[in-house]
């Protein structure tokens, strides 16, 4: 079991928002025959959206687990938005363009949606 876990796991150190930028993740995923990536973590408005957008032209399907991602309150010269609003808005955007975003009640059959 440990050998299988090691073959199916990869640790990446990155400098940019997207997990694909200047890393060997794309080639590793292809070598493993993996065509879908699941994104979790912080922050929805940075690494999650950048990685989801970067996956599209590479041909990877994306699943974002909403309950396992999050955002922070944002404020700058353009305005302000509470973390919950940022997160919920980006989940809608991701689900409409780049990723399947299953709800807690959708079950495993909804983890991958067809691209349209």
Buried (B, 14 or more C-beta within 10 A) or exposed (E): EEEEEEEEEEEEEBEEBBBBEEBEBBEEBEEEEBEEBBBEBEBBBBBBBBBBBBBBEEEBBBBBBBEEBBBBEBEEEEEEBEBEEBBBBBBEBBBEEBBBBBEEEEEEEEBBBEEE
